[in-house]
């Protein structure tokens, strides 16, 4: 059975078709390069805002039953960046270490990483991770946190993900 992964771009302009979504395709390409097991994308492009993000995440978790959701966008300090606020309404458990590590590795590249408000959490059997909207930042952040993702999915009873050895070695404790 293939793992379902939600790829959610959160952007007013991309949702209206005013510019091409580059973040969602960058996430999908990154996952295709790193994941060696079978997986299926569930892609969405939605507008910024608490209600839209909350509804999308709940639908993907509760109805589509995805194992993992990666969101991109809406984590900055501007008035329409409300992804963390929507996440707070969706998560049953917050995993603060994901956001902390993403900001730490991003600071090695750009001083404005301290403005980012990415987080991660669990709803049921779904892990949700917010990543930045810039494709180069997506690679930096996911390369840092993804080694813990397969084991986290194991722990919450989600589908099993295997990664490409040598490209990204995931961590699972030895039995």
N, C-alpha and C positions, 0 to 999 in steps of 0.2 A: 504494500500500500504506500502510495507516495505522500510525502509530507506537503501540507498546504502552507504557503507563506504569503501573507498579505503585504503588498507593497503600496503604501499610501503616500501620495504627494499632496501636501497641504499648501495651497497657493490660490489666492483670489484670481490672479491674472491667468495662471495656467488652467484653472477650472473654467474660466470664461473663454479660453482659446486665444487669448491675447498674445501669448508667447508659448513656444514649444517647451514642454516638460522635459528637462534634461536630468533631473534628479531621480525620478522613478526608473527610467532606463539605465541610469548609472548603477542604481541598487540592483536591478535585475542582472546586469552584466557582471557585477561583482560576485553575486551569489552563484551565477553560472560558472564562474571561474574557480570558486572555492568549494562548492558543495559537490561531492562525488556521488551521493545517493540520489535517488529519484525524488524530484520535488515539482510542485505545481504552483505557479504564481496566481494570486488573486489581486489584480491591479485596480487601484482607484485613484482618481484625481478629484480632490474636493476643495471647497473654499475654506479659507481661514475661519476660525470662530469656535466657540465652545460647543454650541449645539451640533454643528456639522461634524466636528471631529468626534465628539462623544457618540453620536448616532452611528457613524461609520465604524468606529472601533467596536462598539457593542454588537453591531451586525456581524462583523467579521469573526468575533469571538463566539457569540452565542448562537448565531444561525448558520454561518458558513463553516464554523468550527475549524478555523485555521490553527496551526500549531505555533506559528511565529508571525508577528507583525513588525515590519520596519516602517516607521513614518519618517518623512523628510519634510522639513519646513515648519514654520510657526514656533520656533524655540528662541527667537531673539527677544530684544526688549521693546520692539515697536508695538503700538497699540493693538494691532491686529494679530500679533503673535501670541496665541492663546492655547497652543498645544499642551503645555504642562498643566494648565488649569483644567482642560478637558480630561487629560490623563488622570488627574486626581479624582475625577468622578467615575472613572472606569476601573481603575486598578483596585484589586483586593489586597495586594502587597506591593510596596514600592521596593525597588532594588537600587539603592542610592549609588552603589559602587560603579554602575555603568556610566552614569553621568559624570561622576568624579573622574573616572579614567579617561573618558572622551575629552573632557576639558583639559586634563593634564597633557595628553599627547598633542592636542590641538595647539596648546600654548607654545610648543616647540616650533610651530610654523607661523603663528600669527598672534599678536598680543590681544586682539579683540576676542579671543576664545573665552575670556572671562565673562563676556556678555551672553554666552550661550546658556540655555536653561534645559538642556537635554536631560531626560530621565528614562527610567525603564520600570516595568512592573509586570505583575501577573494578574490575569483574570481567568479563573477556572484553570483550564489546561493550555492557556495561551500566554506566551511571553511577548511583551510589547516593548520595543526599543525605539526611542526617538533619536534620530541622527540629523546632522546639519543638512542644509539644502544644497550646498556647493559640492559638485561631484568629487573634487579632490579631497574635501573634508570627509566625505562619505568613506573613501578608501582609508584614510588615516584613522578614523574613529572605529570603523568595523574591524580593521586589522588588529586593533588593540583589544576590543571586547569580545570578538567572536570566538576566540578559543574557549571561552566559558559557556557559550550558548548551547552546544550539544548536550553537555552534562546537565545544564539547567533544564532543558527540555525533558531529559530523562527523569529528573527529580520531580517534575510537576505532572508526569504522565502523558506528555505530548509525544508526537511522532519522533522517530530517531533520525538524526542527521549525521552523516559522515562527511568529513572534509578531505580535500586533496592533501595527502602527506607531502611535505616539502613546501607547499604553497602556504598552508595554514594548518598547523598541528593543533587539533582541539585537545583539551585535557579531560580525561576521565580517570578517576582514581583506580589504581590496580585493585583487583578483588582479592 
